[in-house]
């Protein structure tokens, strides 16, 4: 359901809105609604990214240790494989 609102914009902004809406063959209302929706989605995404970054930062020590373990395992496996292949030749 749509609600009717009254909105005040500067003349300059209103001209830009009308120009963009016309270029996209959309109504002024559609264009403003889409712009507000996109802005809100960007704010929500930014908040989610900030929470994710906080989680990563809080767990950085553990994640870095896990990465070191994987790298060491890979190094040892590669050395073992190279040694095994060397014996076959």
PARO-641566 format. One line per 5 residues: number of its first residue (from 1); for each residue x, y, z of C-alpha. Coordinates in nm, 3 decimals. Layout:
// residues N
NUM) X/Y/Z | ...
***
This chain:
// residues 89
1) 0.000/0.000/0.000 | 0.127/0.344/-0.086 | 0.095/0.649/0.136 | 0.068/1.001/0.004 | 0.318/1.247/0.151
6) 0.415/1.608/0.105 | 0.780/1.675/0.038 | 0.982/1.991/-0.001 | 1.289/1.989/-0.226 | 1.507/2.264/-0.359
11) 1.416/2.371/-0.710 | 1.757/2.258/-0.833 | 1.711/1.908/-0.689 | 1.356/1.883/-0.820 | 1.475/1.972/-1.171
16) 1.741/1.703/-1.148 | 1.485/1.448/-1.024 | 1.246/1.535/-1.305 | 1.522/1.515/-1.566 | 1.640/1.174/-1.444
21) 1.286/1.040/-1.413 | 1.206/1.154/-1.765 | 1.525/0.997/-1.903 | 1.427/0.667/-1.744 | 1.065/0.706/-1.854
26) 0.949/0.688/-1.491 | 0.732/0.907/-1.275 | 0.875/1.151/-1.025 | 0.723/0.942/-0.742 | 0.879/0.623/-0.875
31) 1.219/0.787/-0.908 | 1.214/0.936/-0.556 | 1.093/0.607/-0.404 | 1.370/0.414/-0.584 | 1.632/0.666/-0.470
36) 1.519/0.650/-0.107 | 1.505/0.270/-0.119 | 1.859/0.251/-0.262 | 1.987/0.491/0.003 | 1.832/0.289/0.286
41) 1.968/-0.036/0.141 | 2.316/0.122/0.126 | 2.288/0.229/0.493 | 2.181/-0.121/0.598 | 2.464/-0.278/0.396
46) 2.712/-0.036/0.554 | 2.591/-0.132/0.902 | 2.622/-0.503/0.815 | 2.974/-0.449/0.680 | 3.073/-0.268/0.999
51) 2.942/-0.558/1.212 | 3.123/-0.811/0.992 | 3.448/-0.614/1.014 | 3.414/-0.600/1.393 | 3.373/-0.980/1.404
56) 3.677/-1.029/1.180 | 3.886/-0.790/1.390 | 3.785/-0.960/1.715 | 3.886/-1.298/1.570 | 4.194/-1.183/1.377
61) 4.439/-1.364/1.605 | 4.262/-1.697/1.567 | 4.214/-1.651/1.191 | 4.580/-1.562/1.144 | 4.689/-1.868/1.343
66) 4.463/-2.088/1.130 | 4.618/-1.939/0.816 | 4.969/-2.010/0.949 | 4.871/-2.374/1.018 | 4.733/-2.416/0.666
71) 5.043/-2.259/0.511 | 5.272/-2.482/0.715 | 5.071/-2.790/0.621 | 5.087/-2.690/0.254 | 5.464/-2.635/0.278
76) 5.520/-2.975/0.438 | 5.290/-3.153/0.192 | 5.470/-2.990/-0.101 | 5.811/-3.087/0.037 | 5.689/-3.444/0.093
81) 5.548/-3.464/-0.259 | 5.868/-3.326/-0.410 | 6.077/-3.574/-0.212 | 5.852/-3.863/-0.317 | 5.868/-3.763/-0.681
86) 6.245/-3.726/-0.658 | 6.277/-4.087/-0.537 | 6.068/-4.215/-0.829 | 6.300/-4.068/-1.091
***
